[in-house]
Amino acid sequence: MSKRNLIWMILAMTFVTASMRPSNTSIPPLLVTIRDDLGMSSTALSLLAVIPILCIGLTSTFAARIGRRWGAERAIGLSLLLIGAGTAMRFAANSSLFLLLTAVVAGIGTSVASPLFSSFIKRNFPGHTAILTGIYTLGVGIGASMGSGLTIPLQQAFHGSWSTGLGIWFLFPLATFVIWLPIFRRKPVASAPDASAASLVKLPVKNKTAWLLTFLYGLQACIHFIVATWLAPIAQESGFSDYIAGIMLTVYIGLQTLCGFGIAIFVQRSPSRAPWLIGSSAVMLIGVLPLILLPPAYGPWMSAVMLGVGSGGLFSLSLLMPLDHTKSALESGAWMSMIQLFGSLISGLGPMLIGALRDVSGNYRSSYVALLIMCGLLLWVSLKIRKGLIQPGATRGGEA
């Protein structure tokens, strides 16, 4: 691959990962506005976050088959168009049911593209998975930050229309598809008929490490989606304006992005993933305490910072460690399909639980305790995983 083509591919990958996030992260800053306008409960509002997560889980097992049949390049390109279509539908969102339908359409697009990226990285950059995982994390963070930070200004620019503030984001995946087009047009790479092809139909359900990584992914994603969904409403109920609440969410996502990218680079040179894994999990646990112990004027800000740091490290590690334990792109795709299938079912419960607790109690105090318990479980799972970690660069796919 020429240097020019390599640069173009990395740029296109960054745009693709970035364009998958604004359809989700543009919603939280407007949750209170949507709730008041459409009369939705907090539990119903949480479905806007839960539906895309469940789509990732339920569709992930089919993503590898779609990628093998059409090629990952084409499947990712078509997913971008689906994300754009679901986002554009929000221009006409005048009911809660239709708004939830837009989450389904965009969520299916994301759910196909997301697991295919791991096998795409493994196949095209087999010796640089940590660095490319960092670039993946960077793209995700850029897109998520744009969605959370720019949606309120966009809403204000369009005369306070929240539906336009959400729908205008369809331009991002559409423009990204144009950038991805040279890769989309490439002839799909045929998969070699080796033993790892069985991973497409046989998930590593008997592999203990795969299950531990699934729980790690599920718990870290659960906590992330709770924070990404409810941090802005928590800030708004603490007395912050809609704009400042959006900025607070952007700070969380921005720190998550920087730390995720940085840790992905540093672990490439580290003899062990364990210190980064345990350290990130510990920071997450400590990061919930300001919400419980500090006054509302300071607690959300402190927690946004600390949870962003810890979440960034765990996100990169949860994507990178499955690649350490697999031998081929197909096997990596099978591991990620299983991890995203069951991990997404775990993570999807989080935002809905917090919404239900808010409806029952009328405040977020009980939600903070639930979040603290989840972070404790996350640290426990990380300690269990530490015993089975392998050295970077070595692989063992298929241990029982």
N, C-alpha and C positions, 0 to 999 in steps of 0.2 A: 504494500500500500504506500502510495506516494505521500510525502509530507503534507501536500496541499489537501489531498483527500482525507488524511488523518485529522487535520485541523477542522475540516468541514464536518466530518462525522462527529467529533467531540462537541462542536458547536451545536449541531443538530440535536444530539442527545441531550444537551443542557436545555435547549428550548423545549424539547418534548417533555422532559420531567417537570419543567417549570409550568408548562401549560396544563398539566393534569391537576393542579392544585387550586387555582382561583375559583373554580366552580364550587368548591367546598369552603374555602376560607373567606370568601366574600360574604357568606351568610351570617356568621356570628356577630359582627358589629351591628347588624340590622335585626337581630333576633327580637329585641324589645319592640322595635317599630313594627315588624311583621306580626308579632303577638297581638299588639294593640289594634292593628288594621284588620287582621283576619280572625281575631278572637280565638287563637290557638292556645292550648294549655302548654306548660313547660314540657310535659311528657310528649305531646304531639310535636312540639318544636324540635325535640331531640331526634325525632325520626329523620329530619333533614341531614343530620350527621350520621345517623345509624344506617340509613339505607345505602349510601355509597360504600360503607364499610362491609355490610353484608353482601353487597354485590361482588366486592373483591373476593370474599370468602367463597361464595357459592359458584362464582364463575372461574375461579383460579384453576380448578381441575380441568376445565375445558380449554384454558388458554394455551397449554402446551400442545394440545392436539391441533388447535387453530394455527399456532405458529408453525407446526410441522407441515401442515397441509398447504398453507398459503405462504409460509415464510414469515419470520418475525418482523422483517422490514415492512411488509405489506400489512400485516395484522396491526402493527403499531400505527401505521398511517391511517388505516380505516378507523381505528379507535379514536384518533384525533378528531375525525369528522363527526363521530358519534358524540364525543364530549362537547364539541361546538354546537351540535344540534340541540342537545339537552339544555345547554346554557342559553341558547337563543330563545328557547321556548319560554323562558322566564319573562320576556317582554310582555307576554300575554297572561302571566300568572295573576289571576284575580280570585282564586280560591285556594284553600289549604290542600285540597286533593290534587289539583293541577300542579301546585308547587312541589308536592311530594313526587308526582310523576316525573317532573324534570330531574329530580335527584336520581330516580331510577335510570333514566336514559343516560345521563352523564356518568353515573356510577358504573354502568355496564362498560362504557368506553374505557374508563380508568381501570376497571378490573381485568380487562384483557391485556392492556398495555403494560401494567405494572409488573406482573410476574415474568413476562417475556423479556424484560430488560435484564434480569439476572443472567439468563441463558445467552442473551445477546452480548453482554459483557464478557462472559466466560468464553464464548466462541471467538470473538474478535480481539480480545485483549487478555489472553490466558495468563500472561506473566505480570499483569498490572492490575489485578482485580481490586486491590486496596485503593489505589489512586483513582480508578474509574468509579469505585463506590463513593469516594469522596466527591467526585464531580456530580454523580447522581444526587447525592445529598445536597450539594450546592444548588443544583437546578430546582429540586423540590422546595428548598427554602426560599429561593428567589421568587418562585411562583406563589408560594403560600404568603410570603410577606407582601407581595403586590396586592393579593386579594384582600388581605386584612387591613392594609394601610391605605389603600386608594379607593376603597368602595364608598366610604362616607363622603370624601370629596366628590366622587363621581355622582353620587346620589344628589348632593347639593347642587352640582353643576346642571343636573337635569331636573331642576325645580322640585327637589324633594321626592322624586319618584324612586321608591326602593326597587320596583320591578325593573326599571331601566338601569339602575345602578348594578343590579345582578346580571341582567341580560347582555349588557355591553361587553362582558368578558368573553363572549363567543368569538370575538375578533382574535383573541390570543391563540387558541388552538387552530383556527383557520389559517393564520399567518404562519404558524409553526408547520402546518402541513405543506405549505409551499417550500419552506426550508428543507423539510424532510423528503421532498419529492425526488431528488436525485437518488437517494437511498431506496425510496419506495419502488423506483423503477428497476432496481437491480434484479437480476435473476435470483430467485430464492436458492439458498444453499441447501443442497440435498444432505440429509442426515445419514451418516454412515450406519450401516446395520449392525452395530455392535451390541454387546450385552446390556449396556446402559440404556438402550432404547426401551427396555422394559419399564424404565422409570416413568415413561409416559402413561402407562396404564397401571403400574404398581407403585403406589406411594410407599415411602419408607416407614410404614406404620409399626414395624417390629424393631425399629432402631431407637434406642433409648436417647441417644444424643439428639436425634431429630425431634423427639417429643419435648425434650428440655428446651431446645431452641424455639420450638413452637410456643411454649408457655412464655418464654422470654419475649418473643415478638408480640404475643397477644397482650401481655401485661403492660409492656412499654407503650404499645399502640393504644391500649385502653386509657392509660393515664394521659397520653398525648391528646387523644381526641376529647377527653373530658376538659382538659385545659383549653384546647383550641376552640371548643364549643361554648364553654361557660365562663371563661375568664372575662370576656367583654361584658356580659350581663352582670357578673359579680361586681366588676368595677363600676358599672352604671348604677347598681343598687347601693354601692358604697359612696355615691355622690359625685363620681367622675362624669364628665360629658361624654356623648357618643364618640366624638372625635378623639378624646384622650383615651377612652376605652379601646378604640381601634389602634391607637399608637402603642398602648400597653401590650396588646396581642401581637403587634408587629415586632416589638422588642423581644418578646418570648420567642417568636419564630425566627427572628434574626439571629439571636444567640444560639438557638438550636442549630441553625444552618452553619454558622461559623465554627461552633464546637464540633459538629458532626463532620464537617470538611477537615478541620484540623486534626481530629483524632484519627480519621481514616488515613491521613498522611503519616502521622506519628507511629501508628501501630505497624506500618509497613517496615519500619526500622526497629521495632521493639521485639525482644525475644519472646514475649508472652502477651496475649490479649487480656490475661486475668486482672492485672492492676487497673486497666482502663474500664473493664467491665464492672468490677466491684466498686471502684471509685465513682463511676457514673451513677450506679444504683444508690450508693450512699448519699450523694448530692440530691438525688430525687427525693429520698426520704426526708432529709433535712429541709428541703425546699417547701414542703407542705406546712411546716411549723409556723412561718410568719402569718399565714392565713388564720391560724388558730390563736396565736399569742400576741400579735401586734395589732394596733388600732387599724381600722379600715383605710385610713389615709396612707398607710405605709405597707401594710401586709400584702395587698395584691401586687405592688411593685416588686417587693423583695422576692415573693414567690415566683413571679414571672421571670426574674433574672435567674434564680437558682434552678427552677424547673427547666428553663430553656437550656442551660448548660448541661444538666444531666441527661435530658431527653435527646439532645444532639448526639452525645456519645453513644447512647444505647441504640439509637436508630441506625447509625452507621455499623455498629458491631452486630446488630441483629441481621443486617443484610450481608455482612462480610463473612461471618463465621460459617454459614451454610456452604459458602464457596470453598472454605478451608477443608471441609469434610467430604467434598465430592470430586470426582475425577473427570467429568465431562460436562459439556453444556446441557445435554439432555438430562443427566442426573441432577445437575443444579436446578434445572427447571422443575423436576419432580419434587425435590426437597422444598423449593419455594412454593410450589403449588400446595403441598401439604401444610407448610407453615402458614401460608396466607389463608388457606381454607379454615383450619381450626383456630388459628390466631385471630382472624377477623371475627369469628363467632364470639371469641372471648372479648375482643376490644369493642365490639358493637354494643355490648351490654352496658358499658361505662356511661356514655352520655345519657342513655335512657334512665339508668339508675339515678343519676344526679337530677334529671328532670323530674322524676317521680318523687324523690325526696324533697325537692323544692315545692312541688304541688302540695304535699302532705304537711310539711312543716311551715311553709310560708317564708323560709329563709334558707341560707346555704350552710348553716353551722353543722348540721348532721352530714352534709356532703363532704365537708373538710375531714371529718373523722373517717368516712368511707375511703376517701382518697389516701389518707395516711395508712390505712390497713392495706390497700393495694400496693403502695410503695414498699411496705414491709414484706409483702409476699414477693415482690420483684427482687428485693435484696436477697431473700432466701433462695429463690430460683437461681440467681446469679452465683451464689456460693456453691450450689449444687453443680452448675455448669463448669465452674472453675476446675473441678477434679478431672473432667473429661476433655479439656481443651488440648488441641494439638499445636505443634509449633507451626508458625506461618510458613507456607511453602510446601509443607507435607500434606498429603491427602489420604484419607482412608474412607472410601465410600462403600458402605455396606456392612459395617460392623453390627452385630446383633445386640 
